[in-house]
Amino acid sequence: MALTVGIIGAGRIGKIHVDNLRGISEVRLKSVSDVVIDHLEEWAKEKQIEVLTANYQDILNDPEINAVFICSPTTTHANLIKEAAAAGKHIFCEKPVSFSVEETEEALEEVEAAGVKLQVGFNRRFDPNFRKIRELVQTGDIGVPHILKITSRDPEPPGIDYIKTSGGLFMDMAIHDFDMARYIMDSEVVEVFANGAVLVDPAIGEAGDIDTAIITLKFANGALGVIDNSRRAAYGYDQRLEVFGDQGAAQAENNRANTVEISTAQHVSKEKPLYFFLERYTQAYIDEVNEFVTAILKNQEVICSGYDGLQAERIAKAAKESLETGAPVQLQSAGQSAVIL
């Protein structure tokens, strides 16, 4: 059995998914749509894409297509999910589902009513090192988890035009870490307290955002978490994670080009972390697509569901409220609003 796929949005992430889908024998990548396609014609021919269109409806209306990848701007995600669900297509959607918890809830209702699968693109769940940490927590190798520490720092900030439309650091950048926190600890976040500052680029502050943050979390299982974010780490893409439990600890360190460490009388040195997220998470991007395809073909649950996407958004929203009020924000159960303490 083969899965026929269409991709909506042929920017950087859409093109990554094209390459990864083409490597799966059970997939027929039929169509790609983008609002501007003139510059994509040679690329589409090289990638053996059968249909290149400026109208995404061509993909949704194609009875041969079983699944769609939504790789367009975030502001389009919720409506595209609704339309894809109504068309009976399984859906892979890049994060976040939307900038609005209410819009995301509406989209998820449509997905449930249509009975299709939805996977959200939190690719870090598929990183082999982070998966191993989760496994150690699940098996009890480090005992009862007490503290989670996540460091997530970009090598350089995005352009100001992107900052203005990104949804803010919590919704754009830290949302990956909020999902990782739930995934690793296998527990819901019940309280969020955020501090933020503009320390990297004053223009980011002028655009209404922050570039540096410390976020503390409380989990339903009683554990505590701390996340530190920065838009600029001069030495590369800094992605580390640690879980401390009553029987031990487990750490995932940065990926480097090699593991050689040089020791001399003058210094001890090793390679800097890989510089870009595409290098750091190459395998994770491949694995998330493979597992989405497998979930459809074998009728299994997806690894990162629409509900997971919704919960990460709720935490991001609570973090923003906390930053604005200077107070912790308690997260209530699904469907209830957050409460400022």
C-alpha positions in Angstrom: 0.0 0.0 0.0 1.3 3.5 -0.9 0.5 6.8 0.6 0.0 9.7 -1.9 1.0 13.1 -0.4 0.6 16.8 -1.2 2.5 19.6 0.4 1.1 23.1 1.0 3.9 25.6 1.3 7.3 25.2 -0.4 9.5 27.3 1.8 12.5 26.0 3.7 10.6 23.5 5.9 8.4 22.4 3.0 11.4 21.6 0.9 12.9 19.6 3.8 9.8 17.5 3.9 9.9 17.0 0.2 13.4 15.5 0.4 12.5 13.3 3.3 9.3 12.0 1.8 11.1 11.2 -1.4 13.2 8.8 0.6 10.3 6.7 1.7 9.4 3.9 -0.7 5.7 3.7 0.5 5.1 7.4 -0.4 4.1 8.9 -3.7 4.8 12.7 -3.5 2.4 14.0 -6.1 1.7 17.7 -5.5 3.2 20.8 -4.1 1.5 24.2 -3.8 2.8 27.6 -3.0 1.4 31.1 -3.5 4.3 31.9 -5.8 5.6 29.1 -8.1 7.5 30.7 -10.9 10.8 30.2 -9.1 10.0 26.6 -8.2 9.6 25.1 -11.6 13.1 23.8 -12.0 13.2 22.6 -8.4 9.9 20.8 -8.8 11.2 19.1 -12.0 14.4 18.1 -10.2 12.5 16.6 -7.3 10.1 14.8 -9.7 7.0 16.5 -8.4 4.1 15.6 -10.6 2.0 18.7 -10.0 3.1 22.2 -9.0 0.3 24.6 -8.4 -0.4 28.0 -6.9 -3.8 26.9 -5.6 -3.7 24.6 -2.5 -7.3 23.6 -3.3 -6.0 21.5 -6.2 -4.3 19.3 -3.5 -7.4 19.1 -1.3 -9.7 18.3 -4.2 -7.4 15.6 -5.6 -9.0 12.2 -4.7 -5.7 10.4 -5.1 -4.1 12.4 -2.3 -4.4 10.7 1.1 -2.4 13.1 3.3 -1.3 16.7 3.3 1.7 18.5 4.8 0.8 22.0 6.0 4.1 24.1 5.8 2.6 27.5 5.1 2.7 30.5 7.5 1.2 29.8 11.0 -1.7 32.2 10.4 -3.0 29.8 7.7 -2.7 26.6 9.7 -6.0 26.4 11.5 -8.2 27.0 8.4 -6.1 24.6 6.3 -6.5 21.9 8.9 -10.2 22.4 8.9 -10.4 22.3 5.1 -8.1 19.2 4.9 -10.1 17.4 7.5 -13.3 18.2 5.6 -11.7 16.8 2.5 -10.8 13.5 4.4 -7.1 14.0 4.3 -4.7 13.0 7.0 -2.7 16.0 8.2 0.9 16.8 9.2 1.0 20.4 10.4 4.1 22.4 11.3 4.1 24.1 14.7 2.3 25.9 16.2 -1.2 25.0 15.0 -2.1 28.6 15.5 -1.4 31.7 17.6 -4.8 31.3 19.3 -5.8 28.5 21.6 -9.4 29.0 20.6 -8.6 28.6 16.9 -6.6 25.5 17.6 -9.4 24.0 19.6 -11.9 24.6 16.7 -9.5 23.0 14.2 -9.0 19.9 16.5 -12.8 19.5 16.7 -13.0 19.4 12.9 -10.2 16.8 12.8 -12.0 14.6 15.4 -15.3 14.9 13.6 -13.6 13.9 10.3 -11.8 10.9 11.8 -8.5 11.7 10.2 -5.0 11.7 11.8 -3.2 14.9 12.7 0.5 15.1 13.6 2.1 18.3 14.8 5.7 19.0 13.8 7.4 19.1 17.1 10.4 17.3 15.6 12.5 17.3 18.8 10.4 14.4 20.1 12.1 12.3 17.4 15.7 13.2 18.3 17.5 10.0 19.3 19.1 11.5 22.4 15.9 13.1 23.8 14.0 9.9 23.1 16.6 8.0 25.2 16.1 10.4 28.1 12.3 9.8 27.9 12.9 6.1 27.8 15.0 6.3 31.0 12.3 8.3 32.7 9.6 5.8 31.6 11.6 2.8 32.8 12.4 4.3 36.1 16.2 4.0 35.6 16.7 7.4 37.3 13.9 6.9 39.8 11.2 9.5 40.4 11.9 12.6 38.4 12.4 15.7 40.5 13.9 18.4 38.2 13.9 18.9 34.4 16.4 21.4 32.9 16.2 22.4 29.2 18.6 24.8 27.5 17.6 26.0 24.1 19.6 28.8 22.5 19.7 29.8 18.8 23.0 30.7 17.1 21.6 34.0 15.9 18.2 35.8 16.0 15.9 35.8 12.9 15.3 39.0 11.0 13.1 41.6 12.5 10.4 41.1 9.9 10.1 37.5 11.1 10.1 38.6 14.7 7.1 40.8 14.1 5.0 38.0 12.7 6.4 35.1 14.8 4.0 35.2 17.6 6.8 36.0 20.1 9.6 34.0 21.7 7.3 31.8 23.7 5.0 30.8 20.8 7.8 30.6 18.2 10.9 29.3 20.0 10.1 28.2 23.5 7.1 26.3 22.3 9.4 23.4 21.3 10.7 23.3 24.8 7.2 23.3 26.3 6.4 20.3 24.2 9.6 18.6 25.2 8.8 19.2 28.9 5.5 17.4 28.7 7.0 14.7 26.5 10.0 13.9 28.7 8.2 14.1 32.0 5.0 12.5 30.8 3.1 14.9 33.0 1.1 18.0 32.4 2.4 21.5 33.3 0.2 23.0 35.9 2.0 26.3 36.6 4.2 28.6 34.6 6.4 31.6 35.7 8.3 33.5 33.1 11.0 36.2 33.2 12.2 37.8 30.0 14.6 40.5 28.8 16.0 42.1 25.7 19.7 41.5 25.9 20.6 40.5 22.3 19.1 43.1 20.0 17.2 46.3 21.0 15.3 46.1 17.7 13.6 42.9 19.0 12.3 44.8 22.0 11.1 47.6 19.7 9.2 45.0 17.8 7.4 44.0 21.0 9.2 40.8 21.8 12.0 39.5 24.1 15.1 37.6 23.1 16.1 36.1 26.5 14.0 34.1 28.9 13.9 31.9 32.0 10.8 29.9 32.5 10.0 27.8 35.5 7.4 25.0 35.4 5.5 22.9 37.9 4.2 19.5 36.8 1.1 17.6 37.9 3.4 14.8 39.2 5.1 17.3 41.6 8.3 17.7 39.6 9.8 21.1 38.8 11.3 22.4 35.5 13.4 25.2 34.2 13.9 26.3 30.6 16.4 28.9 29.5 16.2 30.5 26.1 18.3 33.0 24.1 18.0 34.1 20.5 21.8 34.2 20.2 24.5 31.8 21.4 27.8 32.9 19.9 29.2 29.4 19.9 26.4 27.6 18.0 23.1 25.9 18.4 22.9 25.1 22.1 20.4 22.2 22.8 20.8 20.4 26.1 18.5 18.6 28.5 18.8 17.0 31.9 16.4 15.0 34.1 17.3 14.6 37.8 15.6 11.9 39.8 15.8 10.4 43.2 17.9 7.5 41.9 20.1 9.4 39.4 20.2 11.8 36.5 20.4 11.6 32.7 21.8 14.3 30.4 21.7 14.9 26.6 24.5 17.1 25.5 25.0 19.1 22.3 25.6 17.4 19.0 29.0 18.2 17.5 30.7 17.5 14.1 32.9 15.0 16.0 33.6 13.9 19.5 37.4 14.5 19.5 38.7 16.4 22.5 42.2 17.8 22.2 44.3 18.3 25.4 47.6 20.1 25.4 49.6 22.0 28.0 48.0 25.2 26.7 44.3 24.2 26.4 41.7 21.6 26.2 39.3 22.0 23.3 36.6 20.3 21.3 34.3 21.1 18.4 31.6 23.7 18.9 28.0 22.6 18.7 26.5 22.2 15.3 25.5 25.7 14.2 22.1 25.3 12.6 18.9 23.6 13.5 18.8 21.7 10.2 22.1 20.1 11.0 21.2 19.4 14.6 17.9 17.8 13.9 18.5 16.2 10.5 17.6 12.7 11.7 14.7 13.9 13.8 13.1 15.5 10.7 13.5 12.2 8.8 12.1 10.1 11.6 9.0 12.3 12.3 8.0 12.0 8.6 8.6 8.2 8.6 6.5 7.7 11.7 3.7 9.8 10.4 3.6 7.7 7.3 3.7 4.5 9.4 0.9 5.7 11.6 -1.4 6.2 8.6 -0.4 3.0 6.8 -0.7 0.8 9.9 -3.5 2.8 11.6 -1.5 3.7 14.7 -1.6 6.7 16.9 0.7 9.5 15.9 3.6 10.4 18.2 2.7 14.1 18.5 -1.0 14.7 18.3 -3.1 17.8 17.9 -3.8 17.7 21.6 0.0 17.9 22.2 0.1 20.9 20.0 -2.7 22.5 21.9 -1.1 21.9 25.3 2.2 23.5 24.2 0.2 26.6 23.0 -1.5 26.8 26.4 1.8 26.8 28.1 3.1 29.5 25.7 0.1 31.6 26.4 0.5 31.2 30.1 4.2 32.2 29.9 3.3 35.4 28.1 0.7 36.2 30.7 3.2 35.6 33.4 5.8 37.8 31.7 3.2 40.6 31.4 1.9 40.3 35.0 5.1 39.3 36.8 3.1 36.5 38.5 2.9 32.7 38.2 0.1 31.5 36.0 -1.7 28.3 36.9 -2.9 26.1 34.0 -6.3 24.6 34.4 -7.7 21.5 32.7 -8.6 21.5 29.0 -11.2 24.0 28.1 -10.6 26.3 31.1 -8.8 29.5 31.2 -5.5 30.1 33.0 -5.5 31.6 36.4 -3.0 34.3 37.5 -1.9 33.6 41.1 
